[in-house]
Amino acid sequence: MTIQIPFSIHYLFEGENRHFYILASNLSDCEAIRLAAQHATESLLDRIAPDTPRDVAQLKAEFMGITKVRWNEAV
């Protein structure tokens, strides 16, 4: 059985602070960037693929207006 851990993801979207919580068994920088992009926009065209390398995901997120993505285990 996989244990789900609560994580909080914080980011800036066009200079505005945003955050959300997610349950996951593990999380990486690339996954946090991808989820922040998904959270910030509702457009299906702006999604970042799950297998995208971190540097490419970060560039695409910055193009979408998403910067300073950080994450940690929620307490």
Secondary structure, 3 states (H helix, E strand, C coil): CCCCEEEEEEEEECCEEEEEEEEECCCCHHHHHHHHHHHHCCCHHHCCCCCCCHHHHHHHHHHCCEEEEEEEECC
